[in-house]
Amino acid sequence: MVTEVGTEGRPEDYLIAPDPAAARLTRKVSGTDQNGARQEISVVEERPLTIFLNAQEIVTAMTIGDYPEYLALGFLANQGMLKDAGQVTAIDHDEETGTVVVRTSEPTDFEEKLKRKTRTSGCAVGTVFGDMMEGLEGVRLPPAELRTSWLYALAKRINTTPSLYLEAGAIHGTVLCRRDRPLVYMEDVGRHNAVDKVGGWMLREGVSASDKILYTTGRLTSEMVIKTAQMGIPVLASRSGFTAWGVEIARQVGLTLIGRLRGRRFICLAGEERLIRDADLSSVGEEDPRHRRKAAR
């Protein structure tokens, strides 16, 4: 897909060039509906991508195949295996073998992490290597304000932006935003993959996190909250629900946590003291059923 972003320090929007794999992200499949009528629909492709850190194989993810470099970079950073983009000397993607190799100038600290892994509640890349909480020691996110007018504007724009979800369903989206403007939009079969792509883009492009909002279509579970906090983003919003541990961690690190954001409805379970309720609810419309991101279409 073409990903719409806004530049840091520039008022205009621009478009990231489509990934060369984007034309192959869906294919047509023929079948019959409940009445026996034949239909042809678009379905999302998925393929394995194996991520290497130097010569070490780290993980194999099921992914739609676009932006493999961002996915690998974001995954390794969110697992604590990379500290900053300055360590990286090259990222090599081989589409034929389905591998991406992130190369660094010096050896990295990953051997001990690979010995310990936690199966998470996520999909696609549903494993966290090492102690899930070790990356949050001393983390306290900046107290960024959040206006309800921004939330409503973002939800409407995100839900109506052309996407793989609106074309084929069965996919998650993650959007990096600033105030009421989406900056970069990534999709994948797994919500973790989509978040990692955004994280990889931020790391590679040197984008600051302190004034950003992360929107996801996925559940606000512990590992999603941890990844957002590790990225330094102070606000996480979703159209889906929460887990108790996700809420507890958000409160611990000072993350503003918004869930069940649909139409004019939402609930804030962490950071509510930073929420500014400035929107006139009478002017906020309900969500159009055609744009509801609930399961596959």
Buried (B, 14 or more C-beta within 10 A) or exposed (E): BEBBBBEEEEEEEEEBEEBEBBEEBBEEEEEEEEEEEEEEBBBBBBBEBBBBBBEBEBBEBBBBBBBBBBBBBBBBBBBBBBEEBEBBEEBEBEEEEBBBBBBBEEEBEBEEBBEEEEEBBBBBBBBBBBEBEEBBEEBEBEEBBBBBBBBBBBBBBBBEBEBBBBBBBBBBBBBBBBBBBBBBBBBBBBBBBBBBBBBBBBBBBEBEBEEBBBBBBBBBBBBBBBBBBBBBBBBBBBBBBBBEBBBEBBBBBBBBBBBBBBBBEBEBBBBEEBBEEEBEEEEBEEBEEEBEBEEEB
